[in-house]
Structures are given as C-alpha cells and as structure tokens.
Amino acid sequence: MRALWGYLLLIGLGLLIAVYISFQSFFTSFGFNLPKDEEQIGMKDQIVIKFSHVVAENTPKGLAANRFAQLVDEYTDHRVKIEVYPNQSLYSDHEEIEALQENKVQMIAPTTSKITSISKKWMLLDLPYVFPTDAALQEALNGEVGEELLKQLNTIDIEGLAFWSNNYKQITSSKPIRHPSDFAGKNFRIMPSAVLESQFNHFGATTSQLEFNETFKSLEINETDSQENTISNIYSKKLYEVQKYLTISDHGYLGYVVMINKPFWNKLPLDIQQQIQRAMDDTTKWLWIKSNELNQEQLKEIQQKSNIDIYKLSDEEKKEWMDEMTVIYPEFESTIGTELMTKMEKIREKHLKDSENTH
C-alpha cells in the first residue's frame, strides 16, 4: 500500500511540475517569483546604435567599424550593441549626414572633405602636402588643431568622437603623371571640396565631383580619366582595373571623422559614454598602425593581380610637386582662418625639418 501511495505521489509531483513549466505566467500573476533569463533581460534593455558607412568591410574604415563594435560590446558588458551597415547599405555619401541629424542612424564616419560643406575650417585637411609625415598628422589631429575642428560640429547637433586615418592619397590615370605638367588636360574625379578643385585646376586639369561608389563606372566609360585615392580604396573598388597608371605621390590626406547624433549621445548614461569613448580611443590607436599595414599589403596585391604601371615619386620629384601644389595655400587662409592656418604651418614646418634631417 505504501508503495502505491509513493507511486501516486511521484506522479502528482510530476504533473505539478509540468503544469508549473507550461503556465509560468499564470503562477507569476499570483506572486510566484520565477527565475529569469539574464541574457533575455540584457537584450530587452540593450542600447542599439546604428553605424552607417559607405566603404567595403576590408578597408581601414570598414575594419575599424567592426573592431569598434566588438570593443563596445565587450566594454559595456553587452549593454550596447553597435550595428554596422557598410557599403552604403543604408545611406549614400550625400544622404548620411542628414540621416545622422535626423537620428535615423546614430553614427557615421564620412571623409573629412564632406565636412567642408558644414565648416570651411575643415578645408585645412584637404590642403595638399599639409601633413608631410605621419608624426605631423598625429600631432595636428590629436592636438589643438583637431580639437578646433571637432568643436565646429557642435553647432549642428553632432558630437565628434575621433579622427580615423585611412592613409595618403595617390594618383591613378589613363596616362602617366610624374610631373606637375602632366596634369594638364586630365579630368579628375574628386570628392566635393573647393580645395581639391583648386588643386587640380592649378595644374590645368578639370574636375568632376562624384560619389565614391560612382567612381569605377565613371572611369570605365571615360567620363573621367583620372582620380586620387588611397591604395585601400583603389584596391577595394578595383579602380586598378580601369586605370593604366598609378603614381605613389602621398600628396594628400584621406581620413574620416567619426560622429554621433549629439542629442542621442547626451541622453546616454555617463558610464556608457565613457565606455564607448574608451572603445573609440582604442580603435583609433589600433587604426593608425593597421591602415598603414593594409595599404602596403594591398599595394602588393595590386602589383600581383593587375597590369597597372606603378611609379613612385623620387624625393626630388615629390619636392617639385610640393612646391607647385602648396602655392594654393594663401587662397584659402582667410576662409580657413589665419589662426588655425598658423598653428598648422608651425606643425608642418617642424616636421619638414625633422624629415630633412633624417635623410
């Protein structure tokens, strides 16, 4: 008899457990505190930040965006999720700043040339050979010059978080360009920038302002015959397939400014802001090294997989370019601001001397 009662009790407990599992919400409504899935709670409370950009994932910016997302997830203990949308999968070059201001996305990283439409001071970064060395570039962007530029974004409800470097720009064309006189008659695809337009017009070339993702087609159909870009961008968009000549000139800087919607940023808890900025700082330091490595690696790949003729300017030829290109500086001094230009000139001259002393 006892065995029978024990058997019945065991069946009863099993049924009770089954009902309990099946109707957890019923028990909860009557005050039972059920165990909760911590991962599910984290997902419910998670802050999602959409990060849109227009380049491929195998570029410096693409790699940095993904690394930043991973670090934010780690540093915030999964409280913040960065959703990265590369290759203009959400917004194009000319749409992304407006999308950011409207909080349709929370983060973007446009080229610094794009910001010249917001603040003329940003034209400084487009000046040819304004950064003669990596050390000059880092001193400028990490110091007062960079602070002054980022401050300009606050007027349009944007918070600047960092400068991300791609590398220096090179020249590709349908005909060889080795001397300043070789620019005459060429039609260059450029980013929207009065400085870049003046740079090429000074040499007798014409320009066409086109979005980055339109560049390949434009060169392919001979709408334009030349362009300037970093090796990583030339590689990722296969521009070497539609150009015959590549000149390693390092004549201009191409970088990005990582920006976040300011009202959105201001609403984030302070500890979250600190961890996002920490992830951004760590990513930026990593990118200074990675962008140089990647551009060198991809230059070798271009050499291996294409027939494009690659020519590197000698020190004498680079000086010839520099002397010719920098004559446009006075044209933009009043627009950029004499004070900012003076700060940059001091940095530039210091590093030019350092570079000359090492040769």
Backbone torsions as a table, in degrees:
resi	resn	phi	psi	omega
1	MET	NA	-42.7	179.0
2	ARG	-61.1	-40.6	179.3
3	ALA	-60.3	-38.7	179.7
4	LEU	-64.5	-47.0	179.3
5	TRP	-62.5	-38.8	178.3
6	GLY	-64.1	-38.8	179.2
7	TYR	-65.6	-44.3	179.6
8	LEU	-64.7	-38.8	179.1
9	LEU	-63.5	-40.8	179.2
10	LEU	-63.4	-41.6	177.8
11	ILE	-63.2	-42.2	-179.2
12	GLY	-62.1	-43.9	178.9
13	LEU	-63.1	-39.6	179.4
14	GLY	-62.3	-43.0	178.5
15	LEU	-64.3	-39.9	-179.5
16	LEU	-63.2	-42.0	178.8
17	ILE	-65.3	-40.2	179.5
18	ALA	-62.4	-44.5	179.1
19	VAL	-64.4	-40.8	-178.9
20	TYR	-59.9	-45.3	-179.2
21	ILE	-67.2	-40.6	-176.0
22	SER	-71.0	-30.7	-174.5
23	PHE	-124.0	55.5	-179.3
24	GLN	-62.0	-39.8	-178.1
25	SER	-64.0	-32.3	178.4
26	PHE	-64.3	-46.5	-179.4
27	PHE	-66.3	-38.2	-179.1
28	THR	-61.4	-39.9	-179.1
29	SER	-64.5	-19.1	179.1
30	PHE	-100.5	14.4	171.6
31	GLY	97.4	2.1	176.7
32	PHE	-74.6	130.8	178.2
33	ASN	-89.6	101.2	-177.6
34	LEU	-85.7	149.6	176.7
35	PRO	-64.8	144.0	-177.1
36	LYS	-113.9	150.9	178.5
37	ASP	-82.2	111.3	-176.3
38	GLU	-62.8	-34.7	-179.8
39	GLU	-65.2	-39.0	178.7
40	GLN	-66.2	-38.4	178.0
41	ILE	-63.3	-42.2	180.0
42	GLY	-60.5	-41.4	179.1
43	MET	-64.8	-38.7	-178.5
44	LYS	-65.8	-39.7	-176.3
45	ASP	-92.7	0.3	-173.4
46	GLN	-67.8	138.4	174.9
47	ILE	-89.2	126.0	-179.0
48	VAL	-107.9	127.8	178.9
49	ILE	-119.4	120.0	177.7
50	LYS	-86.6	125.0	-177.8
51	PHE	-117.6	109.8	-176.8
52	SER	-106.0	136.0	171.0
53	HIS	-146.6	173.6	-167.0
54	VAL	-114.0	5.9	-177.6
55	VAL	-111.6	172.5	-178.9
56	ALA	-72.1	161.9	-178.0
57	GLU	-74.3	-16.9	-178.9
58	ASN	-94.3	18.4	176.2
59	THR	-101.7	167.0	177.3
60	PRO	-54.0	-46.2	-179.9
61	LYS	-66.7	-40.8	179.7
62	GLY	-62.4	-44.3	178.9
63	LEU	-66.8	-40.3	-179.3
64	ALA	-65.7	-40.2	179.4
65	ALA	-60.8	-43.3	179.7
66	ASN	-68.0	-39.7	178.8
67	ARG	-65.5	-42.6	178.0
68	PHE	-58.4	-44.2	179.6
69	ALA	-60.2	-41.8	179.3
70	GLN	-65.0	-42.3	-179.0
71	LEU	-67.9	-38.8	177.5
72	VAL	-62.1	-43.5	177.6
73	ASP	-59.4	-42.3	-179.1
74	GLU	-70.4	-49.1	-173.4
75	TYR	-69.8	-27.7	-179.9
76	THR	-97.3	6.2	-179.3
77	ASP	55.5	45.9	175.7
78	HIS	71.5	10.2	-179.6
79	ARG	-76.1	-22.0	179.4
80	VAL	-126.0	133.0	177.2
81	LYS	-117.1	123.0	174.9
82	ILE	-95.4	115.1	176.7
83	GLU	-95.2	113.2	-176.3
84	VAL	-95.0	129.4	178.4
85	TYR	-120.0	97.1	-176.9
86	PRO	-84.7	177.5	169.2
87	ASN	54.5	38.7	-177.7
88	GLN	46.4	38.7	178.3
89	SER	-69.7	-19.0	174.3
90	LEU	-108.5	-53.9	-176.3
91	TYR	-138.3	149.2	179.6
92	SER	-85.9	178.2	179.1
93	ASP	-49.7	-49.8	-173.2
94	HIS	-84.5	-6.0	-179.6
95	GLU	-100.2	-23.9	-165.2
96	GLU	-69.6	-33.6	-179.6
97	ILE	-67.1	-43.1	177.1
98	GLU	-64.0	-39.9	178.3
99	ALA	-62.2	-37.1	177.9
100	LEU	-66.0	-45.9	-179.0
101	GLN	-62.9	-31.1	179.7
102	GLU	-89.2	3.1	179.1
103	ASN	61.9	25.9	173.0
104	LYS	-74.1	-29.4	165.1
105	VAL	-129.5	157.2	-176.7
106	GLN	-101.4	-23.4	-178.7
107	MET	-138.5	142.4	172.0
108	ILE	-142.3	168.9	177.7
109	ALA	-143.3	70.5	-178.4
110	PRO	-73.1	162.8	173.5
111	THR	-63.6	149.9	-178.4
112	THR	-63.2	-25.9	177.7
113	SER	-60.8	-33.2	179.9
114	LYS	-63.0	-28.4	-174.7
115	ILE	-78.3	-11.0	179.0
116	THR	-64.5	-20.0	176.2
117	SER	-76.4	-17.5	179.2
118	ILE	-94.8	-44.6	-179.7
119	SER	-140.3	123.3	-178.9
120	LYS	-65.5	-21.4	178.6
121	LYS	-59.0	-29.3	-178.1
122	TRP	-69.2	-11.3	174.7
123	MET	-59.4	-23.4	179.6
124	LEU	-51.2	-41.9	-174.5
125	LEU	-73.4	-15.2	178.6
126	ASP	-89.6	-11.7	-178.3
127	LEU	-59.9	133.3	-178.6
128	PRO	-66.2	137.4	178.2
129	TYR	55.6	28.0	177.7
130	VAL	-71.7	-24.7	175.9
131	PHE	-115.1	96.2	-176.4
132	PRO	-71.5	-20.8	-179.6
133	THR	-144.2	165.8	174.9
134	ASP	-61.3	-36.7	-179.7
135	ALA	-63.6	-39.1	177.1
136	ALA	-65.0	-42.0	179.2
137	LEU	-60.8	-48.3	-178.4
138	GLN	-67.2	-39.2	178.8
139	GLU	-63.0	-40.7	-179.0
140	ALA	-68.5	-51.4	-174.6
141	LEU	-72.0	-29.8	-179.3
142	ASN	-90.1	-0.7	-177.4
143	GLY	-116.4	-148.6	-175.1
144	GLU	-63.0	-35.4	179.9
145	VAL	-61.6	-48.9	179.0
146	GLY	-63.3	-41.5	178.9
147	GLU	-60.3	-42.8	-179.7
148	GLU	-63.4	-40.2	-180.0
149	LEU	-67.8	-45.2	-179.4
150	LEU	-63.6	-33.1	-179.9
151	LYS	-60.8	-29.9	-178.3
152	GLN	-64.8	-24.2	-177.0
153	LEU	-73.6	-24.2	-176.9
154	ASN	-63.1	-23.6	-178.0
155	THR	-70.4	-16.1	179.9
156	ILE	-119.7	30.8	176.1
157	ASP	59.9	39.3	176.3
158	ILE	-126.0	136.3	176.2
159	GLU	-105.5	122.4	176.9
160	GLY	-86.2	125.4	-176.1
161	LEU	-99.2	-31.9	-176.1
162	ALA	-171.9	161.2	167.9
163	PHE	-101.4	127.9	175.4
164	TRP	-109.4	127.9	-178.6
165	SER	-93.4	136.0	169.5
166	ASN	-92.9	-65.8	175.5
167	ASN	169.8	-159.9	179.6
168	TYR	-95.3	153.3	-177.6
169	LYS	-85.1	146.0	176.0
170	GLN	-120.8	171.1	-177.7
171	ILE	-109.9	132.4	167.7
172	THR	-120.6	150.1	-176.8
173	SER	-160.0	169.3	177.3
174	SER	-83.0	-14.4	177.4
175	LYS	-134.8	157.5	-177.0
176	PRO	-60.4	139.0	173.2
177	ILE	-128.7	105.8	-178.6
178	ARG	-124.7	-21.6	-179.8
179	HIS	-130.1	156.1	-179.9
180	PRO	-52.8	-33.7	-179.5
181	SER	-67.3	-19.0	-178.0
182	ASP	-74.1	-13.1	-179.8
183	PHE	-73.8	-25.8	-173.3
184	ALA	-56.1	131.4	176.7
185	GLY	85.4	-8.1	179.2
186	LYS	-79.8	154.6	175.7
187	ASN	-118.1	108.9	-173.9
188	PHE	-96.1	133.0	166.3
189	ARG	-75.8	129.7	177.8
190	ILE	-133.9	163.4	169.1
191	MET	-77.3	159.0	178.0
192	PRO	-61.0	111.3	-178.5
193	SER	-169.2	123.5	177.8
194	ALA	-64.2	-33.5	179.5
195	VAL	-65.5	-46.9	-178.8
196	LEU	-65.4	-36.8	177.5
197	GLU	-62.8	-46.5	179.5
198	SER	-65.3	-38.0	-179.7
199	GLN	-55.6	-46.4	-178.2
200	PHE	-82.6	-35.1	177.5
201	ASN	-61.6	-34.0	179.1
202	HIS	-58.7	-30.7	-179.3
203	PHE	-93.6	3.0	180.0
204	GLY	88.3	15.2	177.0
205	ALA	-98.7	156.3	173.1
206	THR	-102.3	165.6	-176.9
207	THR	-133.6	153.7	173.8
208	SER	-132.8	123.1	179.9
209	GLN	-85.4	112.1	-177.5
210	LEU	-131.8	151.6	174.3
211	GLU	-66.3	154.2	-176.6
212	PHE	-56.0	-43.7	-176.1
213	ASN	-76.2	-3.3	175.6
214	GLU	-97.5	-6.7	-171.2
215	THR	-65.4	-46.1	-177.8
216	PHE	-57.6	-49.7	-177.8
217	LYS	-62.4	-40.9	-180.0
218	SER	-61.3	-42.0	178.1
219	LEU	-71.6	-36.6	-177.7
220	GLU	-63.5	-39.0	-177.7
221	ILE	-96.1	9.7	178.0
222	ASN	62.3	26.6	172.1
223	GLU	-67.6	-38.6	167.9
224	THR	-125.4	158.9	-178.8
225	ASP	-121.1	-1.3	-177.0
226	SER	-149.9	162.6	176.0
227	GLN	-163.0	165.2	175.5
228	GLU	-122.0	139.0	179.8
229	ASN	-170.2	168.2	174.5
230	THR	-75.7	160.4	178.2
231	ILE	-59.4	-40.8	-177.3
232	SER	-62.9	-36.7	178.3
233	ASN	-75.6	-36.1	174.9
234	ILE	-61.9	-38.7	-179.9
235	TYR	-71.9	-50.0	-173.5
236	SER	-65.2	-31.8	179.6
237	LYS	-99.0	6.2	176.8
238	LYS	54.8	37.7	179.8
239	LEU	-65.6	-22.0	177.7
240	TYR	-64.7	-16.7	178.8
241	GLU	-77.6	-21.8	-176.6
242	VAL	-118.4	15.8	176.4
243	GLN	-133.4	148.3	-175.9
244	LYS	-99.2	-24.7	-173.4
245	TYR	-132.9	139.4	177.7
246	LEU	-128.1	123.2	178.7
247	THR	-110.5	120.8	176.8
248	ILE	-81.8	103.2	-173.1
249	SER	-118.0	-25.1	-177.6
250	ASP	50.5	38.1	-170.9
251	HIS	-82.6	-16.8	-177.7
252	GLY	-149.7	156.5	-179.7
253	TYR	-92.4	138.2	171.7
254	LEU	-125.2	116.0	179.3
255	GLY	-144.9	-178.5	-175.2
256	TYR	-131.2	156.0	172.3
257	VAL	-116.0	124.8	-179.6
258	VAL	-86.8	122.6	-172.7
259	MET	-127.4	149.7	177.2
260	ILE	-131.5	147.1	177.6
261	ASN	-58.8	120.6	-171.8
262	LYS	-65.2	-46.4	176.8
263	PRO	-57.9	-39.1	177.2
264	PHE	-64.3	-44.8	-179.6
265	TRP	-60.5	-43.7	-176.8
266	ASN	-66.5	-23.0	179.9
267	LYS	-84.3	-12.8	-179.5
268	LEU	-72.7	143.8	175.3
269	PRO	-57.2	148.0	-176.7
270	LEU	-57.1	-41.8	-178.4
271	ASP	-65.6	-32.6	177.0
272	ILE	-69.7	-43.3	176.3
273	GLN	-55.8	-44.5	-177.5
274	GLN	-63.7	-40.4	-179.2
275	GLN	-73.4	-34.7	175.7
276	ILE	-65.3	-43.7	179.1
277	GLN	-65.7	-37.2	176.8
278	ARG	-61.2	-44.9	178.6
279	ALA	-64.0	-38.6	179.1
280	MET	-65.5	-45.2	179.9
281	ASP	-61.8	-43.0	-179.2
282	ASP	-66.6	-39.3	178.4
283	THR	-65.7	-41.2	-179.1
284	THR	-63.0	-44.1	177.4
285	LYS	-61.3	-42.9	178.7
286	TRP	-61.9	-38.9	-175.0
287	LEU	-70.4	-31.3	177.9
288	TRP	-54.7	-41.1	-179.3
289	ILE	-81.2	-46.0	-174.9
290	LYS	-63.2	-38.5	-177.7
291	SER	-64.5	-39.5	177.0
292	ASN	-64.7	-44.9	179.6
293	GLU	-61.4	-45.4	-176.2
294	LEU	-65.3	-42.1	179.4
295	ASN	-63.8	-37.6	177.8
296	GLN	-68.0	-42.8	179.2
297	GLU	-62.6	-43.4	-175.3
298	GLN	-75.6	-24.9	172.5
299	LEU	-64.2	-41.6	177.6
300	LYS	-63.4	-38.8	179.3
301	GLU	-67.3	-38.2	176.3
302	ILE	-61.6	-41.9	177.9
303	GLN	-60.7	-38.0	-175.9
304	GLN	-77.7	-35.3	-171.2
305	LYS	-105.5	3.2	-179.0
306	SER	-139.2	168.9	179.0
307	ASN	-103.2	11.9	-178.2
308	ILE	-62.9	138.4	179.5
309	ASP	-82.3	121.4	-176.1
310	ILE	-109.6	125.5	-178.8
311	TYR	-129.3	128.9	177.9
312	LYS	-103.0	127.9	179.2
313	LEU	-61.8	138.9	173.2
314	SER	-74.8	168.7	178.3
315	ASP	-59.7	-38.0	179.7
316	GLU	-67.8	-42.3	179.6
317	GLU	-67.2	-38.6	178.6
318	LYS	-64.2	-38.4	177.6
319	LYS	-64.2	-38.1	177.0
320	GLU	-60.7	-45.5	177.9
321	TRP	-63.0	-45.4	-176.9
322	MET	-61.4	-44.7	179.7
323	ASP	-61.7	-37.9	-179.2
324	GLU	-75.0	-43.9	-173.7
325	MET	-72.6	-35.9	-174.2
326	THR	-74.4	-4.6	177.6
327	VAL	-68.2	-12.9	178.9
328	ILE	-83.6	-7.9	-177.8
329	TYR	-53.4	-50.5	-178.1
330	PRO	-58.6	-27.9	179.7
331	GLU	-60.2	-28.3	-174.3
332	PHE	-112.5	2.3	-175.6
333	GLU	-62.3	-45.2	-178.7
334	SER	-68.9	-31.2	-180.0
335	THR	-73.3	-45.4	179.7
336	ILE	-72.0	-38.6	-177.5
337	GLY	115.6	126.7	-176.5
338	THR	-60.8	-39.8	-177.6
339	GLU	-62.8	-45.8	-179.9
340	LEU	-67.3	-40.8	178.9
341	MET	-62.7	-39.6	-179.9
342	THR	-64.1	-42.1	177.6
343	LYS	-60.6	-42.6	-178.1
344	MET	-70.1	-38.9	179.7
345	GLU	-62.0	-38.1	178.9
346	LYS	-63.5	-43.4	178.1
347	ILE	-63.7	-45.1	-177.9
348	ARG	-61.4	-48.5	-177.8
349	GLU	-63.8	-39.6	179.3
350	LYS	-60.6	-44.6	-176.4
351	HIS	-79.2	-25.4	173.3
352	LEU	-64.5	-42.5	178.5
353	LYS	-64.9	-42.7	179.0
354	ASP	-60.9	-39.9	-179.3
355	SER	-67.4	-40.1	179.4
356	GLU	-65.7	-36.5	-178.7
357	ASN	-69.7	-23.6	-178.9
358	THR	-86.6	-11.7	-179.4
359	HIS	-91.3	NA	NA
